[in-house]
Amino acid sequence: MRGVISALVIAAAIVAGSFVYTNRMNKISNELADINNSIAEKIESEDYDGAAEDIKRLRGSVDSRRVFLTATGNHVRLDEIELGVSELEGYASERQKSDAYSKCRSLGVLIEKLPRDYKICLENIL
């Protein structure tokens, strides 16, 4: 009987931890998406200096959360985001509007998928 109770307590702790993690991941993803959308708007209006400031802010946000994201997250996805930010920075500094805007949109997709990969659901458990 103690084994069953112990298993239930462990399962409850795992589920509760998953909900806390998912909530935090959603907040991080939303913050990164907001910064990315701001960058896209500035690139579209050809405000490359403002976009460069927001790109630095995006890089700082990703770097400051790197430990959390790599502790339990998908390392490949984080590497793709970091690579995308570097490419975006290069395109924006060269004032290549179409390439920068395209990279910004692809970053948006990667950022949007961050919480989806770790949401507690049956397909992620099996």
Summary of the structure (lengths in Angstrom):
residues: 126
radius of gyration: 18.2
end to end distance: 27.0
largest distance: 67.3
contacts: 343
relative contact order: 0.14
helix: 89%
strand: 0%
